[in-house]
């Protein structure tokens, strides 16, 4: 592992352009710290001259210390016909006080004359002046050659000239951008190699978008052709189809191609960073993402699972712990007995079940699945199925009745109230609570009823709540599946409920989330 | 467009292995018909010898006629030490009665000796016998060389020998499978070229998985190196990280590389097929998917939008209508006035607003966004914002009170009931209804209250209902966003509601979905 590639993460700038993403300044600071722990070389924090929130980020990021990463501020070349010193967008970068500036300039004649509406010569001067201005201020300068590959197709001499102008003005790195994402790997390969020959001394970089589904491959092709700087985002976030996904690019470079891409070379934080960023960005994680997805090392078909038991990694391209992920085996109607046996084998309780208990449990499992339950992501409810099948199972509580009421009268605030009648050990607890929604009211009422008997529930917090409409076409009459994550600070578990009634589905998952820790404790 | 690539779609077989996917026989038949309309060459329907549901599919698919596609049945090579004629898995293919068989065999020495636990020589005989048996029955035979690239790394002579055995036994096509998805494009390129030289006369194919995020690129690399048969799935569905995504591969081959990949060469059905399959598979469509995603041609940043207005396609790699998709411009806090002006420009109503009305509307929009509303996917509610800002706006109805009750008593079934008090034109309608859940009860009650005044609402159906938990960490107290799709048979619209109370959020979206058609009708 001698060869190095510098990673510039632009999750906070280009990634934040993604539909549905809105990051607060605090979110950005937290993400920056995680990126530093992962060991990227550069963190592009934003565009201080275009967005006041970004300026705030740069002023606050100065108070943090980073072990590996340099913070970079983004800007465009100066405006046509003006002096660099007078350009507020360039001055904002100096005010941001970062050690690195990324300056974007146009490389395609169509964009210079058609979009920017200036002359080809003036565009070259804009690039030169802007880079020189930032270099004179002592910054490390990365030049992003926008629309480079499209520009190359239109007028390769001019495209090359823009990068030469940047290099001559002192740019430390010239990044070839496939801004519209329309270029395929073999072309990226040829073009990067040609630029490498034309500009042998400046460091080259690649910035790829995924509009043809090959952003990762384009990045690898560019590195193979001589690029040593890679731009991308965590989880591939970005406009339209996204940017090159660093969670795929980095392990490909390190584990497959022998490059060092992150400081220290340790990728075991990768899965955690991926999920952390999706959580902060409030986007559902892509379960099928390479390397870091929850399903990336998941085995379902009976065939594969029985093969895996014979030869480890026979159906895995790497060992998941190299990237901090894990192997999973699914319970599912498609899978054979091998999968279920493997799954049950993970739970020590299974050994206590007789063959007949086990058959009944599997029958119950299949019946629930046919009603829309799914235990693939709800190991807590699956464990409860097992525990309830054990001889001598005693439910720690039983809900006899419940009532939920949501009321809005004229000008008054909306009211959510729940009543529950719960039997614990022969005692009837009938109580009620309000909440900021009906499920929250039920949750609060249940805790009121149970805490007296089970003070340990005080530690149990619900940490996540997901709703999935199964047959969306049935609209408001649709079957609804609810997943609840809960934690006692030490362990966490996920439970499931399913019903056409969203309240009932939520209540089922809620009751499971409260029963499981009580049973676990009783049996330990 | 002279060169052709044959597409074998395995959505119904390999795609159905994806976590969370369960396709009924009817689902599979419907998908097969759409694939035929798209113009793929082969549709792999399943594994009749392994799955009774698949056998049912093959018996029913015979009753359908296909214009372009041949139906293929999947099987494995015969068992070790047995005769092909006695292998139930091979006989099931003949019983399936398809014109094409895909037979998978092992190409990696590790899998032969470690997983299959037979001799290398017997594995070659198994391949030869199985292919010859199916050929003798008159079938077109595709041989899938499982783990070919991994096998090549371990023992390239043996891997090659397995494909040679298949070719010599009469296989019409030999497909090199990257079963674990761990191979990168430059290696695929080298290996396919080497196999091409070693077996110059048989057709070669490629079957790629996306575990390193390069399944599409591997497919293209194989075609460039001489493969003429491509296997993949719609939307890239498949185990773990999925298979090569045909919705990306096909337009890359046709629009970028000059191959003919589907009969007729017309890709305008592509987006529709992609969304249809995700709907049938009950998976949320990937908005960011290349070519077919809802965001694939979406523009948010003010910069891009103003450039697009100057030079069409300056920020798009193709014209979206080539693949049946469309350009979208988003309303969002990140975007500048150019985006909002473009958005408003799409709605003829905007011209009726004074500058002051417009400023107020934008203020209201931003306030709602800060409360968690998002209008990016809810054009119906956005149009209502505009319509409500018009001078002389008269609400067609006003909800004064509502009450929702969900009740479960002992052994009785759960009950959901809603009451609504609605004022229409000075008349108070106070009514109630039951439903199979609380939102369905509200929907039914509202229609009871309004139908007398607005009989045209009879045609309005809710066609989709989605729930998104925004701050999932807040668990049952979380902010919830609800999207409802409605249609009157001619037009459809999407509306949004947002609240910590899921009933309130649903009710907001529901009321918008009912108000919009009334206002549209009044103004037309």
Interface residues (C-beta under 8 A of the other chain):
Chain A: X16 X17 X18 X19 X20 X22 X51 X110 X111 X114 X115 X117 X179 X180 X181 X182 X184 X185 X186 X210 X211 X212 X213 X214 X216 X217 X218 X220 X221 X224 X236 X239 X240 X241 X242 X245 X248 X249 X251 X252 X256 X257 X279 X282 X284 X287 X288 X289 X290 X291 X293 X295 X296 X297 X298 X299 X300 X301 X304 X307 X310 X311 X314 X315 X316 X317 X318 X330 X332 X333 X334 X374 X376 X400 X401 X402 X403 X404 X405 X406 X407 X408 X409 X410 X414 X416 X435 X436 X437 X438 X439 X440 X442 X443 X461 X462 X463 X464 X465 X466 X467 X468 X469 X470 X471 X472 X473 X474 X475 X476 X477 X478 X480 X484 X485 X499 X500 X501 X502 X503 X504 X506 X510
Chain B: X16 X17 X18 X19 X20 X22 X51 X110 X111 X114 X115 X117 X179 X180 X181 X182 X184 X185 X186 X210 X211 X212 X213 X214 X216 X217 X218 X220 X221 X224 X236 X239 X240 X241 X242 X245 X248 X249 X251 X252 X256 X257 X279 X282 X284 X287 X288 X289 X290 X291 X293 X295 X296 X297 X298 X299 X300 X301 X304 X307 X310 X311 X314 X315 X316 X317 X318 X330 X332 X333 X334 X374 X376 X400 X401 X402 X403 X404 X405 X406 X407 X408 X409 X410 X414 X416 X435 X436 X437 X438 X439 X440 X442 X443 X461 X462 X463 X464 X465 X466 X467 X468 X469 X470 X471 X472 X473 X474 X475 X476 X477 X478 X480 X484 X485 X499 X500 X501 X502 X503 X504 X506 X510
